[in-house]
Amino acid sequence: MQNTMARIHDPARARAYFEDKLAFTTGPVELERWIKSGENNLVVVDVREAEDYAKGHIPGAINLPKEKWENPQGLSKDKTNVVYCYTQQCHLAANACARFASSGYPVMELEGGFEIWKEHDLDIEEASTNRFKSGGQPLGNRR
């Protein structure tokens, strides 16, 4: 039986892995700073179920549960779409990122999902409906 603690990993592969990780993931504090910077180069995408989104989500996030991925209204091909789900162990956001990227949308994943956002005691927006009407007009309902 091989001891995994004694395994020496290839530094070149490790560097490539972590460079990719940095390019395609972000943390909650970094995302909050990005949102508050006011730069118009970001779409925050919550892929949790609509009921969970309505209970609370990252301010300004649009809701795209799995059944809406075929027609991802609200995503932008000219902005970075930061996608999140429930937790670090939930792979819903990673699956959404793969799907959206294959359709030409620039994506990043929020590591830790909504759970880590709440653990950092960051702002939460509550709404009973998606903030985008069928015409794409923001509704807004921030606290």
Steps between C-alpha positions, in 0.01 A plus 500: 500500500644834392508780753344809336682731741834390354393568139694779331290690250635640174559874560418589136162326521433664837581843358267446203222378730525800735529750214177357357339505843586868542371581151167324540407533868452782746433529870220682679705798615646552152153476345356750747779746415436445128126564544560813709761634255214589267683364196253398231678176408327247723182293518440305821307179430322294766425149370314385812129422493268803468360446850847517654591804291185676624600439864828682445778542244805710418391859423429548130516129416274357234343158553560226244399165647594191299173486307583843347854419381386431143393866467729682745327839505706764675847357426740715302765406246662841563535468878629243748214287629581398858296191582417360842288227657449377856833384648858405421389139455215588262606453138199678353701819436789307342255321270336831411839657427588213266164533322513881473865505388420247227245754373759778490436672834804607709459341844651475846380300799455642850683256726289392796170606349234695683589327829846660511351838398273483806785379724689818412191699608480679164191682371203290397215607275154350535240481224200290420571509126795512263628856463469475121161523336451332163616824337831489687429804719649486852242502778728554799389435856801555722509533873 
